[in-house]
Amino acid sequence: MKVLLIHGMARTSLSLMGLERRLFQAGFTSEHFGYFAFAESFDQIVERLQRRLQVLSAQGPYAVVVHSLGGLMIRAALGGRASDCPQHVIMLGTPNQPPRLALHAWQVLPFRWFTGQCGFNLTCPDFYQKLPLLLCPYTIIAGTVGPRGSWSPFGDEINDGIVALSETQLGPCDRILQLPVWHTFMMNDPAVQDAVVQALTTAIPVVATSAEVAEPGLRTPQ
């Protein structure tokens, strides 16, 4: 099965090369979808991604592994449709709820310039309200080693340094796989890579009749 890899904002496909090697060792083939947030709008990137998914779907079964913002792109690209859906989506640190740090970052002019519409969307409740849910099985992996305490913007809430645990949740029945990793480099951690391989190997890509959790971190939607 082919696996499409989508990097996070302010990263490139090079950030997923280590994960790609681990997938190759496990018998998967993979390819990358790249973008530059400062050069394209979110909508333009999603339009390109939709075309890529149509091609992949026509070639046979496929899965998607995304880091951070990549998870929002795949949700937007699939648009809540059952057609062209991957057999499985694995989200690494994706802010499926509005991330509290985005509002602070947006006040910094370099962040606005470098992230454009992609960065603005993270601050916009309307964007999240309109963002479709996934209609395919998915796994959420979240980091837990971010700072906590009275001085932390997260307070005592578990986080990965950028995204809080609660902000990774997509649906109320999600069981999120928590690992002691940082947001920016979680895809390079051996435990995360093993979890990705396990999810792709053992997850059953069948749409259930109820919102049951088949494996830790895996939700099979209604």
Secondary structure, DSSP 8 states (H G I E B T S, - for coil): -EEEEE--TT--GGGGHHHHHHHHHTT-EEEEE---TTTS-HHHHHHHHHHHHHHHHHHS-EEEEEETHHHHHHHHHHTT-STT--SEEEEES---S--HHHHHHHTSHHHHHHHHHHHHHTT-HHHHHHS---SS-EEEEEE--S--STTSTTTTS-B-SSSBGGGG--STT---EEES--TTTGGG-HHHHHHHHHHHHH------SS-EEEETTEEE--
